[in-house]
């Protein structure tokens, strides 16, 4: 395919050009990311980093569960307790 192969500009040809351009951009980004990942994996303290990251994620998960774990008191039960306390039957 020479440079003049897509000069007519139909929608199908434009779609192909966009797809090929997008794929090229994505592949050009993958190489540096993979290289960085391999550099991290080659570190001597990788096991410690993974352990610390796991502990941090567990702590974060525990905080989230604790935040949503408490169930608010039922509204009618709360009103009944207040009425009972007013009567002095607490």
Backbone atoms as SQL, in Angstrom:
CREATE TABLE atoms (id INTEGER PRIMARY KEY, chain TEXT, resi INTEGER, resn TEXT, atom TEXT, x REAL, y REAL, z REAL);
INSERT INTO atoms VALUES
  (1, 'A', 1, 'UNK', 'N', 0.840, -1.172, 0.000),
  (2, 'A', 1, 'UNK', 'CA', 0.000, 0.000, 0.000),
  (3, 'A', 1, 'UNK', 'C', 0.879, 1.227, 0.000),
  (4, 'A', 2, 'UNK', 'N', 0.815, 1.941, -1.033),
  (5, 'A', 2, 'UNK', 'CA', 1.589, 3.160, -1.124),
  (6, 'A', 2, 'UNK', 'C', 0.878, 4.298, -0.435),
  (7, 'A', 3, 'UNK', 'N', 1.483, 5.463, -0.477),
  (8, 'A', 3, 'UNK', 'CA', 0.893, 6.615, 0.183),
  (9, 'A', 3, 'UNK', 'C', -0.417, 7.005, -0.476),
  (10, 'A', 4, 'UNK', 'N', -0.559, 6.769, -1.763),
  (11, 'A', 4, 'UNK', 'CA', -1.768, 7.146, -2.471),
  (12, 'A', 4, 'UNK', 'C', -2.870, 6.117, -2.367),
  (13, 'A', 5, 'UNK', 'N', -2.655, 5.020, -1.635),
  (14, 'A', 5, 'UNK', 'CA', -3.652, 3.951, -1.558),
  (15, 'A', 5, 'UNK', 'C', -4.916, 4.407, -0.848),
  (16, 'A', 6, 'UNK', 'N', -4.816, 5.357, 0.102),
  (17, 'A', 6, 'UNK', 'CA', -5.978, 5.787, 0.862),
  (18, 'A', 6, 'UNK', 'C', -6.323, 7.247, 0.586),
  (19, 'A', 7, 'UNK', 'N', -6.038, 7.723, -0.588),
  (20, 'A', 7, 'UNK', 'CA', -6.285, 9.120, -0.909),
  (21, 'A', 7, 'UNK', 'C', -7.757, 9.432, -1.130),
  (22, 'A', 8, 'UNK', 'N', -8.582, 8.426, -1.434),
  (23, 'A', 8, 'UNK', 'CA', -9.973, 8.714, -1.753),
  (24, 'A', 8, 'UNK', 'C', -10.761, 9.135, -0.519),
  (25, 'A', 9, 'UNK', 'N', -10.378, 8.693, 0.677),
  (26, 'A', 9, 'UNK', 'CA', -10.991, 9.170, 1.906),
  (27, 'A', 9, 'UNK', 'C', -12.353, 8.602, 2.221),
  (28, 'A', 10, 'UNK', 'N', -12.661, 7.380, 1.806),
  (29, 'A', 10, 'UNK', 'CA', -13.956, 6.808, 2.159),
  (30, 'A', 10, 'UNK', 'C', -13.975, 6.494, 3.654),
  (31, 'A', 11, 'UNK', 'N', -15.150, 6.276, 4.182),
  (32, 'A', 11, 'UNK', 'CA', -15.295, 6.007, 5.620),
  (33, 'A', 11, 'UNK', 'C', -14.588, 4.727, 6.036),
  (34, 'A', 12, 'UNK', 'N', -14.676, 3.705, 5.193),
  (35, 'A', 12, 'UNK', 'CA', -14.013, 2.446, 5.513),
  (36, 'A', 12, 'UNK', 'C', -12.504, 2.611, 5.576),
  (37, 'A', 13, 'UNK', 'N', -11.977, 3.350, 4.631),
  (38, 'A', 13, 'UNK', 'CA', -10.530, 3.573, 4.618),
  (39, 'A', 13, 'UNK', 'C', -10.106, 4.432, 5.801),
  (40, 'A', 14, 'UNK', 'N', -10.920, 5.418, 6.137),
  (41, 'A', 14, 'UNK', 'CA', -10.613, 6.246, 7.303),
  (42, 'A', 14, 'UNK', 'C', -10.631, 5.407, 8.577),
  (43, 'A', 15, 'UNK', 'N', -11.592, 4.503, 8.682),
  (44, 'A', 15, 'UNK', 'CA', -11.680, 3.639, 9.859),
  (45, 'A', 15, 'UNK', 'C', -10.447, 2.750, 9.972),
  (46, 'A', 16, 'UNK', 'N', -9.989, 2.210, 8.828),
  (47, 'A', 16, 'UNK', 'CA', -8.794, 1.372, 8.836),
  (48, 'A', 16, 'UNK', 'C', -7.583, 2.184, 9.266),
  (49, 'A', 17, 'UNK', 'N', -7.445, 3.380, 8.732),
  (50, 'A', 17, 'UNK', 'CA', -6.316, 4.231, 9.099),
  (51, 'A', 17, 'UNK', 'C', -6.343, 4.580, 10.584),
  (52, 'A', 18, 'UNK', 'N', -7.526, 4.892, 11.096),
  (53, 'A', 18, 'UNK', 'CA', -7.632, 5.198, 12.521),
  (54, 'A', 18, 'UNK', 'C', -7.288, 3.995, 13.385),
  (55, 'A', 19, 'UNK', 'N', -7.771, 2.814, 12.989),
  (56, 'A', 19, 'UNK', 'CA', -7.488, 1.603, 13.759),
  (57, 'A', 19, 'UNK', 'C', -6.003, 1.271, 13.758),
  (58, 'A', 20, 'UNK', 'N', -5.372, 1.393, 12.600),
  (59, 'A', 20, 'UNK', 'CA', -3.944, 1.103, 12.500),
  (60, 'A', 20, 'UNK', 'C', -3.136, 2.127, 13.299),
  (61, 'A', 21, 'UNK', 'N', -3.515, 3.384, 13.222),
  (62, 'A', 21, 'UNK', 'CA', -2.830, 4.418, 13.994),
  (63, 'A', 21, 'UNK', 'C', -2.976, 4.205, 15.487),
  (64, 'A', 22, 'UNK', 'N', -4.173, 3.828, 15.922),
  (65, 'A', 22, 'UNK', 'CA', -4.413, 3.549, 17.336),
  (66, 'A', 22, 'UNK', 'C', -3.609, 2.348, 17.806),
  (67, 'A', 23, 'UNK', 'N', -3.570, 1.296, 17.001),
  (68, 'A', 23, 'UNK', 'CA', -2.796, 0.103, 17.361),
  (69, 'A', 23, 'UNK', 'C', -1.313, 0.431, 17.458),
  (70, 'A', 24, 'UNK', 'N', -0.810, 1.241, 16.532),
  (71, 'A', 24, 'UNK', 'CA', 0.598, 1.629, 16.569),
  (72, 'A', 24, 'UNK', 'C', 0.908, 2.447, 17.820),
  (73, 'A', 25, 'UNK', 'N', 0.021, 3.369, 18.174),
  (74, 'A', 25, 'UNK', 'CA', 0.233, 4.175, 19.374),
  (75, 'A', 25, 'UNK', 'C', 0.212, 3.304, 20.628),
  (76, 'A', 26, 'UNK', 'N', -0.711, 2.346, 20.676),
  (77, 'A', 26, 'UNK', 'CA', -0.800, 1.463, 21.842),
  (78, 'A', 26, 'UNK', 'C', 0.445, 0.593, 21.964),
  (79, 'A', 27, 'UNK', 'N', 0.901, 0.034, 20.862),
  (80, 'A', 27, 'UNK', 'CA', 2.087, -0.823, 20.900),
  (81, 'A', 27, 'UNK', 'C', 3.343, -0.049, 21.244),
  (82, 'A', 28, 'UNK', 'N', 3.412, 1.204, 20.841),
  (83, 'A', 28, 'UNK', 'CA', 4.595, 1.988, 21.181),
  (84, 'A', 28, 'UNK', 'C', 4.642, 2.306, 22.670),
  (85, 'A', 29, 'UNK', 'N', 3.497, 2.259, 23.351),
  (86, 'A', 29, 'UNK', 'CA', 3.443, 2.504, 24.796),
  (87, 'A', 29, 'UNK', 'C', 3.694, 1.239, 25.602),
  (88, 'A', 30, 'UNK', 'N', 3.439, 0.077, 25.039),
  (89, 'A', 30, 'UNK', 'CA', 3.552, -1.176, 25.775),
  (90, 'A', 30, 'UNK', 'C', 5.009, -1.498, 26.108),
  (91, 'A', 31, 'UNK', 'N', 5.919, -1.240, 25.210),
  (92, 'A', 31, 'UNK', 'CA', 7.326, -1.579, 25.420),
  (93, 'A', 31, 'UNK', 'C', 7.913, -0.976, 26.678),
  (94, 'A', 32, 'UNK', 'N', 7.820, 0.333, 26.872),
  (95, 'A', 32, 'UNK', 'CA', 8.367, 0.928, 28.099),
  (96, 'A', 32, 'UNK', 'C', 7.697, 0.414, 29.370),
  (97, 'A', 33, 'UNK', 'N', 6.405, 0.149, 29.316),
  (98, 'A', 33, 'UNK', 'CA', 5.697, -0.357, 30.494),
  (99, 'A', 33, 'UNK', 'C', 6.205, -1.753, 30.852),
  (100, 'A', 34, 'UNK', 'N', 6.384, -2.607, 29.862),
  (101, 'A', 34, 'UNK', 'CA', 6.886, -3.958, 30.108),
  (102, 'A', 34, 'UNK', 'C', 8.310, -3.895, 30.649),
  (103, 'A', 35, 'UNK', 'N', 9.143, -3.039, 30.091),
  (104, 'A', 35, 'UNK', 'CA', 10.515, -2.897, 30.586),
  (105, 'A', 35, 'UNK', 'C', 10.535, -2.435, 32.040),
  (106, 'A', 36, 'UNK', 'N', 9.691, -1.496, 32.384),
  (107, 'A', 36, 'UNK', 'CA', 9.621, -1.021, 33.769),
  (108, 'A', 36, 'UNK', 'C', 9.160, -2.138, 34.701),
  (109, 'A', 37, 'UNK', 'N', 8.193, -2.934, 34.249),
  (110, 'A', 37, 'UNK', 'CA', 7.712, -4.042, 35.082),
  (111, 'A', 37, 'UNK', 'C', 8.825, -5.065, 35.325),
  (112, 'A', 38, 'UNK', 'N', 9.606, -5.371, 34.299),
  (113, 'A', 38, 'UNK', 'CA', 10.706, -6.314, 34.477),
  (114, 'A', 38, 'UNK', 'C', 11.769, -5.751, 35.414),
  (115, 'A', 39, 'UNK', 'N', 12.037, -4.451, 35.352),
  (116, 'A', 39, 'UNK', 'CA', 13.005, -3.841, 36.265),
  (117, 'A', 39, 'UNK', 'C', 12.540, -3.959, 37.707),
  (118, 'A', 40, 'UNK', 'N', 11.251, -3.761, 37.945),
  (119, 'A', 40, 'UNK', 'CA', 10.716, -3.882, 39.302),
  (120, 'A', 40, 'UNK', 'C', 10.817, -5.323, 39.774),
  (121, 'A', 41, 'UNK', 'N', 10.517, -6.269, 38.895),
  (122, 'A', 41, 'UNK', 'CA', 10.572, -7.678, 39.289),
  (123, 'A', 41, 'UNK', 'C', 11.991, -8.148, 39.570),
  (124, 'A', 42, 'UNK', 'N', 12.990, -7.512, 38.983),
  (125, 'A', 42, 'UNK', 'CA', 14.377, -7.906, 39.197),
  (126, 'A', 42, 'UNK', 'C', 14.953, -7.348, 40.488),
  (127, 'A', 43, 'UNK', 'N', 14.253, -6.463, 41.152),
  (128, 'A', 43, 'UNK', 'CA', 14.769, -5.881, 42.391),
  (129, 'A', 43, 'UNK', 'C', 14.922, -6.954, 43.456),
  (130, 'A', 44, 'UNK', 'N', 15.874, -6.765, 44.347),
  (131, 'A', 44, 'UNK', 'CA', 16.120, -7.762, 45.379),
  (132, 'A', 44, 'UNK', 'C', 15.057, -7.731, 46.469),
  (133, 'A', 45, 'UNK', 'N', 14.390, -6.599, 46.644),
  (134, 'A', 45, 'UNK', 'CA', 13.384, -6.499, 47.700),
  (135, 'A', 45, 'UNK', 'C', 11.958, -6.604, 47.159),
  (136, 'A', 46, 'UNK', 'N', 11.797, -7.279, 46.039),
  (137, 'A', 46, 'UNK', 'CA', 10.476, -7.415, 45.429),
  (138, 'A', 46, 'UNK', 'C', 9.489, -8.112, 46.364),
  (139, 'A', 47, 'UNK', 'N', 9.952, -9.168, 47.030),
  (140, 'A', 47, 'UNK', 'CA', 9.062, -9.899, 47.943),
  (141, 'A', 47, 'UNK', 'C', 8.600, -8.983, 49.077),
  (142, 'A', 48, 'UNK', 'N', 9.504, -8.151, 49.593),
  (143, 'A', 48, 'UNK', 'CA', 9.121, -7.221, 50.649),
  (144, 'A', 48, 'UNK', 'C', 8.127, -6.189, 50.147),
  (145, 'A', 49, 'UNK', 'N', 8.350, -5.700, 48.913),
  (146, 'A', 49, 'UNK', 'CA', 7.421, -4.726, 48.333),
  (147, 'A', 49, 'UNK', 'C', 6.028, -5.320, 48.150),
  (148, 'A', 50, 'UNK', 'N', 5.987, -6.557, 47.666),
  (149, 'A', 50, 'UNK', 'CA', 4.698, -7.222, 47.460),
  (150, 'A', 50, 'UNK', 'C', 4.002, -7.455, 48.796),
  (151, 'A', 51, 'UNK', 'N', 4.767, -7.874, 49.791),
  (152, 'A', 51, 'UNK', 'CA', 4.185, -8.091, 51.120),
  (153, 'A', 51, 'UNK', 'C', 3.643, -6.810, 51.724),
  (154, 'A', 52, 'UNK', 'N', 4.406, -5.721, 51.592),
  (155, 'A', 52, 'UNK', 'CA', 3.955, -4.440, 52.122),
  (156, 'A', 52, 'UNK', 'C', 2.721, -3.943, 51.373),
  (157, 'A', 53, 'UNK', 'N', 2.718, -4.114, 50.056),
  (158, 'A', 53, 'UNK', 'CA', 1.558, -3.694, 49.263),
  (159, 'A', 53, 'UNK', 'C', 0.325, -4.514, 49.644),
  (160, 'A', 54, 'UNK', 'N', 0.516, -5.809, 49.860),
  (161, 'A', 54, 'UNK', 'CA', -0.607, -6.656, 50.277),
  (162, 'A', 54, 'UNK', 'C', -1.150, -6.242, 51.631),
  (163, 'A', 55, 'UNK', 'N', -0.248, -5.939, 52.570),
  (164, 'A', 55, 'UNK', 'CA', -0.687, -5.498, 53.898),
  (165, 'A', 55, 'UNK', 'C', -1.432, -4.168, 53.809),
  (166, 'A', 56, 'UNK', 'N', -0.935, -3.265, 52.976),
  (167, 'A', 56, 'UNK', 'CA', -1.617, -1.980, 52.801),
  (168, 'A', 56, 'UNK', 'C', -3.007, -2.159, 52.208),
  (169, 'A', 57, 'UNK', 'N', -3.128, -3.035, 51.226),
  (170, 'A', 57, 'UNK', 'CA', -4.436, -3.269, 50.612),
  (171, 'A', 57, 'UNK', 'C', -5.402, -3.922, 51.593),
  (172, 'A', 58, 'UNK', 'N', -4.902, -4.851, 52.419),
  (173, 'A', 58, 'UNK', 'CA', -5.765, -5.475, 53.429),
  (174, 'A', 58, 'UNK', 'C', -6.244, -4.447, 54.442),
  (175, 'A', 59, 'UNK', 'N', -5.335, -3.568, 54.884),
  (176, 'A', 59, 'UNK', 'CA', -5.722, -2.531, 55.846),
  (177, 'A', 59, 'UNK', 'C', -6.752, -1.592, 55.237),
  (178, 'A', 60, 'UNK', 'N', -6.538, -1.248, 53.989),
  (179, 'A', 60, 'UNK', 'CA', -7.487, -0.373, 53.308),
  (180, 'A', 60, 'UNK', 'C', -8.854, -1.052, 53.176),
  (181, 'A', 61, 'UNK', 'N', -8.850, -2.327, 52.816),
  (182, 'A', 61, 'UNK', 'CA', -10.102, -3.075, 52.725),
  (183, 'A', 61, 'UNK', 'C', -10.815, -3.166, 54.062),
  (184, 'A', 62, 'UNK', 'N', -10.034, -3.358, 55.132),
  (185, 'A', 62, 'UNK', 'CA', -10.623, -3.427, 56.469),
  (186, 'A', 62, 'UNK', 'C', -11.287, -2.098, 56.823),
  (187, 'A', 63, 'UNK', 'N', -10.638, -0.983, 56.490),
  (188, 'A', 63, 'UNK', 'CA', -11.222, 0.327, 56.764),
  (189, 'A', 63, 'UNK', 'C', -12.529, 0.533, 56.000),
  (190, 'A', 64, 'UNK', 'N', -12.549, 0.111, 54.760),
  (191, 'A', 64, 'UNK', 'CA', -13.764, 0.271, 53.955),
  (192, 'A', 64, 'UNK', 'C', -14.892, -0.577, 54.524),
  (193, 'A', 65, 'UNK', 'N', -14.588, -1.827, 54.872),
  (194, 'A', 65, 'UNK', 'CA', -15.629, -2.687, 55.442),
  (195, 'A', 65, 'UNK', 'C', -16.125, -2.160, 56.775),
  (196, 'A', 66, 'UNK', 'N', -15.221, -1.641, 57.595),
  (197, 'A', 66, 'UNK', 'CA', -15.636, -1.078, 58.875),
  (198, 'A', 66, 'UNK', 'C', -16.513, 0.152, 58.686),
  (199, 'A', 67, 'UNK', 'N', -16.227, 0.921, 57.648),
  (200, 'A', 67, 'UNK', 'CA', -17.011, 2.121, 57.387),
  (201, 'A', 67, 'UNK', 'C', -18.456, 1.769, 57.044),
  (202, 'A', 68, 'UNK', 'N', -18.648, 0.686, 56.302),
  (203, 'A', 68, 'UNK', 'CA', -19.992, 0.322, 55.862),
  (204, 'A', 68, 'UNK', 'C', -20.592, -0.816, 56.663),
  (205, 'A', 69, 'UNK', 'N', -19.867, -1.313, 57.654),
  (206, 'A', 69, 'UNK', 'CA', -20.333, -2.470, 58.415),
  (207, 'A', 69, 'UNK', 'C', -21.372, -2.087, 59.458),
  (208, 'A', 70, 'UNK', 'N', -21.254, -0.919, 60.031),
  (209, 'A', 70, 'UNK', 'CA', -22.182, -0.537, 61.084),
  (210, 'A', 70, 'UNK', 'C', -23.558, -0.279, 60.492),
  (211, 'A', 71, 'UNK', 'N', -24.524, -0.953, 61.026),
  (212, 'A', 71, 'UNK', 'CA', -25.905, -0.811, 60.564),
  (213, 'A', 71, 'UNK', 'C', -26.588, 0.205, 61.469),
  (214, 'A', 72, 'UNK', 'N', -27.167, 1.230, 60.906),
  (215, 'A', 72, 'UNK', 'CA', -27.829, 2.213, 61.760),
  (216, 'A', 72, 'UNK', 'C', -29.030, 1.592, 62.477),
  (217, 'A', 73, 'UNK', 'N', -29.297, 2.138, 63.639),
  (218, 'A', 73, 'UNK', 'CA', -30.408, 1.635, 64.436),
  (219, 'A', 73, 'UNK', 'C', -31.724, 1.897, 63.711),
  (220, 'A', 74, 'UNK', 'N', -32.647, 0.961, 63.848),
  (221, 'A', 74, 'UNK', 'CA', -33.949, 1.114, 63.209),
  (222, 'A', 74, 'UNK', 'C', -34.656, 2.344, 63.783),
  (223, 'A', 75, 'UNK', 'N', -35.276, 3.091, 62.914),
  (224, 'A', 75, 'UNK', 'CA', -35.894, 4.362, 63.293),
  (225, 'A', 75, 'UNK', 'C', -36.975, 4.183, 64.364),
  (226, 'A', 76, 'UNK', 'N', -37.863, 3.232, 64.170),
  (227, 'A', 76, 'UNK', 'CA', -38.938, 3.022, 65.145),
  (228, 'A', 76, 'UNK', 'C', -38.394, 2.536, 66.483),
  (229, 'A', 77, 'UNK', 'N', -37.361, 1.718, 66.443),
  (230, 'A', 77, 'UNK', 'CA', -36.753, 1.253, 67.692),
  (231, 'A', 77, 'UNK', 'C', -36.145, 2.431, 68.453),
  (232, 'A', 78, 'UNK', 'N', -35.509, 3.320, 67.737),
  (233, 'A', 78, 'UNK', 'CA', -34.928, 4.516, 68.348),
  (234, 'A', 78, 'UNK', 'C', -36.013, 5.374, 68.998),
  (235, 'A', 79, 'UNK', 'N', -37.131, 5.588, 68.280),
  (236, 'A', 79, 'UNK', 'CA', -38.225, 6.379, 68.839),
  (237, 'A', 79, 'UNK', 'C', -38.828, 5.717, 70.070),
  (238, 'A', 80, 'UNK', 'N', -38.951, 4.407, 70.049),
  (239, 'A', 80, 'UNK', 'CA', -39.493, 3.686, 71.204),
  (240, 'A', 80, 'UNK', 'C', -38.568, 3.824, 72.406),
  (241, 'A', 81, 'UNK', 'N', -37.277, 3.747, 72.192),
  (242, 'A', 81, 'UNK', 'CA', -36.334, 3.897, 73.297),
  (243, 'A', 81, 'UNK', 'C', -36.391, 5.306, 73.867),
  (244, 'A', 82, 'UNK', 'N', -36.533, 6.305, 73.032),
  (245, 'A', 82, 'UNK', 'CA', -36.645, 7.683, 73.520),
  (246, 'A', 82, 'UNK', 'C', -37.925, 7.875, 74.322),
  (247, 'A', 83, 'UNK', 'N', -39.032, 7.323, 73.840),
  (248, 'A', 83, 'UNK', 'CA', -40.297, 7.448, 74.557),
  (249, 'A', 83, 'UNK', 'C', -40.220, 6.736, 75.901),
  (250, 'A', 84, 'UNK', 'N', -39.602, 5.592, 75.925),
  (251, 'A', 84, 'UNK', 'CA', -39.448, 4.836, 77.169),
  (252, 'A', 84, 'UNK', 'C', -38.558, 5.615, 78.156),
  (253, 'A', 85, 'UNK', 'N', -37.518, 6.251, 77.643),
  (254, 'A', 85, 'UNK', 'CA', -36.627, 7.018, 78.503),
  (255, 'A', 85, 'UNK', 'C', -37.343, 8.234, 79.085),
  (256, 'A', 86, 'UNK', 'N', -38.238, 8.839, 78.300),
  (257, 'A', 86, 'UNK', 'CA', -39.007, 9.991, 78.785),
  (258, 'A', 86, 'UNK', 'C', -39.937, 9.597, 79.926),
  (259, 'A', 87, 'UNK', 'N', -40.494, 8.395, 79.824),
  (260, 'A', 87, 'UNK', 'CA', -41.411, 7.925, 80.867),
  (261, 'A', 87, 'UNK', 'C', -40.673, 7.489, 82.118),
  (262, 'A', 88, 'UNK', 'N', -39.372, 7.343, 82.009),
  (263, 'A', 88, 'UNK', 'CA', -38.579, 6.940, 83.160),
  (264, 'A', 88, 'UNK', 'C', -38.508, 5.430, 83.337),
  (265, 'A', 89, 'UNK', 'N', -38.834, 4.693, 82.293),
  (266, 'A', 89, 'UNK', 'CA', -38.786, 3.228, 82.362),
  (267, 'A', 89, 'UNK', 'C', -37.491, 2.685, 81.812),
  (268, 'A', 90, 'UNK', 'N', -36.494, 3.498, 81.705),
  (269, 'A', 90, 'UNK', 'CA', -35.223, 3.044, 81.114),
  (270, 'A', 90, 'UNK', 'C', -34.588, 2.130, 82.059);
